[in-house]
Structure formats: structure tokens, C-alpha cells
């Protein structure tokens, strides 16, 4: 009975993951966590964190909204994780902005490149 129970538990986890990935239902969580911004461009950004909440809930191909302030301007941009890796106790993320031709991203480009 123990092995059957474990097998059913594992199967249910795999099934739920497959249903989420196929879009059958969406898993959305609201996380408000801080991370260290390493690099930013008009097309995306890179950040690092030692926060296990972020590492547990954010994987490659996941979409999320990132909020940050740059030169007194607040940004809220939709992103997708393109790369994720770990070095010692830090998790690194390379993210791409989903929409790069909006008024907000145009403003970000002007700020970054002083145009």
C-alpha cells in the first residue's frame, strides 16, 4: 500500500504539472519579493536572488510582472524567464520583456540610452 500511495502521489503531481503546462488551468500566485538587478536593457533584464521563494516559484518559460524604479520613474513590465542558473547560494535569472514596443518600454530605452 505504501508504494501504491507514493506512486499515486507522484502521478498526481505530474498530472497537475501537465495540465498547468497545457493551459487547462492556470497557476497564478502573487509574490512580492525583492531581488538584485544586475543588468537591464530595452529588451529584458538579469537579476539574482538568494530568496528560495522566488527560486521555488519561478522557472524557465514562466511569465511574471516585474516592478522597479529607475530615475524616479516606476515601471511594471511583463517578462518571461529565458534562462535560470544557480551559482553557490544565488539564483540568477535572464528575463525578456514580453512587449518591447510600448510607451513604457520606449521611455525605458530613452532613460537607459539617454535619447
C-alpha positions in Angstrom: 0.0 0.0 0.0 2.9 2.4 0.7 4.4 2.1 -2.8 1.0 2.5 -4.4 0.3 5.6 -2.3 3.6 7.1 -3.3 3.0 6.3 -6.9 -0.4 7.9 -6.9 1.0 11.0 -5.2 3.8 11.3 -7.8 1.3 10.7 -10.6 -1.0 13.4 -9.3 1.9 15.9 -9.2 2.9 15.0 -12.8 -0.7 15.3 -14.0 -1.2 18.7 -12.4 2.0 19.9 -13.9 1.0 18.7 -17.3 -2.4 20.3 -17.0 -0.9 23.6 -16.0 1.6 23.5 -18.8 -1.1 22.7 -21.4 -3.2 25.6 -20.2 -6.0 23.5 -18.8 -6.0 25.8 -15.8 -3.6 28.5 -14.7 -1.5 28.6 -11.6 -1.1 32.1 -10.6 0.4 33.3 -7.4 1.0 36.8 -6.2 4.5 37.1 -4.9 6.0 40.3 -3.8 9.7 39.7 -3.3 12.9 41.7 -3.8 15.9 40.8 -5.9 19.1 42.4 -7.0 19.0 43.9 -10.5 22.3 43.0 -12.3 21.7 44.3 -15.9 18.9 45.9 -17.8 18.3 46.8 -21.5 15.3 47.7 -23.6 14.6 44.0 -24.2 15.0 42.5 -20.8 16.9 42.2 -17.6 19.0 40.0 -15.4 18.6 39.6 -11.7 19.9 37.5 -8.8 18.4 36.4 -5.5 19.1 34.1 -2.6 15.4 34.1 -1.9 14.1 30.5 -2.0 10.5 31.7 -2.5 11.5 33.1 -5.9 13.6 30.1 -6.8 10.8 27.7 -5.9 8.1 29.5 -7.8 9.9 30.9 -10.9 11.2 28.6 -13.6 12.3 28.9 -17.2 9.5 29.9 -19.5 7.4 31.3 -16.6 5.8 34.7 -17.2 5.6 37.3 -14.5 5.4 41.0 -13.9 8.4 42.9 -12.6 8.2 46.2 -11.0 11.1 48.6 -10.5 12.0 52.2 -10.2 14.6 53.9 -12.4 15.4 57.6 -12.1 12.1 58.4 -10.3 10.0 56.5 -12.9 8.1 53.4 -11.8 7.9 50.5 -14.3 5.7 47.5 -14.3 6.6 45.2 -17.3 5.5 41.7 -18.2 8.5 39.3 -18.5 9.3 35.7 -19.4 12.2 33.8 -17.8 14.6 32.7 -20.6 17.5 31.4 -18.5 17.9 30.3 -14.9 21.0 29.1 -13.2 22.5 28.8 -9.7 26.0 29.7 -8.5 26.6 28.7 -4.9 23.6 30.1 -2.9 22.5 32.6 -5.6 19.8 32.0 -8.3 20.3 34.0 -11.5 17.5 34.8 -14.0 17.7 36.2 -17.5 14.3 37.6 -18.5 12.9 39.0 -21.7 10.2 41.7 -21.7 7.1 40.4 -23.5 6.3 43.7 -25.2 9.1 45.9 -26.4 7.2 48.4 -28.4 5.1 50.2 -25.9 5.2 53.7 -24.5 6.7 52.4 -21.2 9.5 50.5 -22.9 10.2 53.5 -25.2 10.6 55.6 -22.1 12.8 52.9 -20.5 15.0 53.0 -23.7 15.3 56.7 -23.5 16.3 56.6 -19.9 18.8 53.8 -20.4 20.4 55.2 -23.6 19.8 58.9 -22.9 18.0 59.6 -26.2 
